[in-house]
Amino acid sequence: MKWNSLKAKALLAAASLYSTVAMASPDLGEAEQQATNWHAIIMFIIFVGFTLFITKWAAKQTQSAQDFYTAGGGISGFQNGLAIAGDYMSAASFLGISAMVFSSGFDGLLYS
């Protein structure tokens, strides 16, 4: 291959452009470690503990498989409707936000 050919010049230009881009990096400066957010950690532990407490309490109320699947017949139509609506909105928002991020990039998170 002759170095004066068009292919050789294009290869040389691409290699120099690639190496320039590969060496470019932002100047981030010196990194600082943030203080531990103990309030958030404590609130998370309280939330998880409360959820486990409710789960244990509800498990004691269930005596059979029929109780488990029908909640012992104690759920009204309104409560069941709220549960179905919440489930639908949760799934729709999860899929909708994923679609927005796919179609418009990171800016799709603005709608979440």
Backbone torsions as a table, in degrees:
resi	resn	phi	psi	omega
1	MET	NA	130.8	178.3
2	LYS	-84.1	140.7	-178.2
3	TRP	-75.3	-9.1	178.2
4	ASN	-97.0	3.8	179.1
5	SER	-77.9	161.7	-178.2
6	LEU	-66.5	-37.7	179.2
7	LYS	-64.2	-40.8	-179.7
8	ALA	-66.2	-40.4	178.5
9	LYS	-66.2	-39.8	178.5
10	ALA	-65.8	-40.1	178.3
11	LEU	-64.8	-42.2	178.6
12	LEU	-65.0	-40.8	178.6
13	ALA	-66.0	-42.1	179.6
14	ALA	-65.5	-40.8	179.9
15	ALA	-65.8	-41.2	179.9
16	SER	-69.9	-37.0	177.1
17	LEU	-66.5	-42.3	179.9
18	TYR	-63.8	-42.3	-179.1
19	SER	-68.1	-33.9	177.3
20	THR	-66.5	-43.2	179.5
21	VAL	-67.4	-38.3	-178.4
22	ALA	-66.8	-30.9	-178.9
23	MET	-85.2	-14.9	-178.5
24	ALA	-74.7	133.9	176.1
25	SER	-152.3	150.1	-179.6
26	PRO	-72.4	150.5	175.8
27	ASP	-86.6	103.0	-176.3
28	LEU	-86.2	-10.4	-178.9
29	GLY	72.4	-165.1	-179.5
30	GLU	-84.8	132.7	-178.1
31	ALA	-80.7	139.2	176.7
32	GLU	-113.2	136.8	176.6
33	GLN	-86.6	129.7	179.6
34	GLN	-80.3	155.1	178.1
35	ALA	-67.9	150.4	178.9
36	THR	-68.1	131.0	-179.6
37	ASN	-87.5	85.9	-175.8
38	TRP	-67.0	-31.9	178.9
39	HIS	-61.6	-43.8	179.9
40	ALA	-66.2	-39.9	179.9
41	ILE	-65.6	-43.7	179.9
42	ILE	-65.4	-42.3	178.1
43	MET	-63.5	-37.9	177.5
44	PHE	-63.6	-44.7	179.8
45	ILE	-64.1	-40.6	177.4
46	ILE	-63.1	-43.7	179.9
47	PHE	-62.2	-46.0	179.2
48	VAL	-64.7	-42.6	178.7
49	GLY	-62.7	-42.9	178.1
50	PHE	-63.6	-40.5	177.8
51	THR	-63.6	-42.5	177.8
52	LEU	-65.7	-36.8	177.0
53	PHE	-62.3	-46.2	178.5
54	ILE	-62.1	-40.5	179.6
55	THR	-62.9	-44.0	179.5
56	LYS	-65.7	-41.9	178.1
57	TRP	-62.1	-44.2	-179.6
58	ALA	-67.5	-33.9	179.3
59	ALA	-66.4	-33.5	178.0
60	LYS	-69.5	-27.3	-179.2
61	GLN	-75.4	-22.8	-176.6
62	THR	-87.4	124.1	-178.2
63	GLN	-106.5	-26.4	-176.8
64	SER	-143.6	174.7	178.0
65	ALA	-65.5	-35.5	178.7
66	GLN	-64.6	-40.5	175.4
67	ASP	-61.6	-38.7	-178.6
68	PHE	-65.5	-47.1	-174.8
69	TYR	-78.8	-27.0	-177.8
70	THR	-113.4	4.5	-178.0
71	ALA	56.2	34.8	178.1
72	GLY	66.9	16.8	-179.6
73	GLY	73.9	14.7	-175.0
74	GLY	-98.0	11.9	-179.5
75	ILE	-103.5	127.0	179.7
76	SER	-79.1	169.4	177.9
77	GLY	-63.3	-36.9	178.7
78	PHE	-64.4	-45.0	178.6
79	GLN	-63.1	-41.2	178.6
80	ASN	-65.2	-39.5	177.3
81	GLY	-63.0	-41.0	176.7
82	LEU	-63.1	-39.8	179.4
83	ALA	-64.8	-43.0	179.7
84	ILE	-66.4	-41.8	179.0
85	ALA	-63.5	-42.0	177.9
86	GLY	-63.6	-40.4	178.1
87	ASP	-63.6	-43.9	179.8
88	TYR	-63.6	-45.7	-178.7
89	MET	-65.5	-36.6	178.7
90	SER	-64.5	-47.9	-179.7
91	ALA	-66.0	-41.6	-178.8
92	ALA	-64.7	-41.1	-179.9
93	SER	-69.2	-39.2	178.8
94	PHE	-62.6	-48.5	-179.5
95	LEU	-70.2	-36.9	-179.7
96	GLY	-66.5	-42.7	179.1
97	ILE	-66.5	-39.6	177.0
98	SER	-60.8	-42.1	179.2
99	ALA	-66.4	-39.5	179.1
100	MET	-64.9	-40.6	178.3
101	VAL	-66.6	-38.3	178.6
102	PHE	-65.4	-43.2	-174.1
103	SER	-81.6	-35.4	-176.0
104	SER	-120.1	11.2	176.6
105	GLY	79.4	-157.9	-175.4
106	PHE	-60.8	-24.6	179.8
107	ASP	-65.0	-17.0	177.4
108	GLY	-64.3	-20.2	178.4
109	LEU	-70.7	-14.8	178.1
110	LEU	-64.0	-24.5	-177.3
111	TYR	-88.4	-0.6	-176.0
112	SER	-82.1	NA	NA
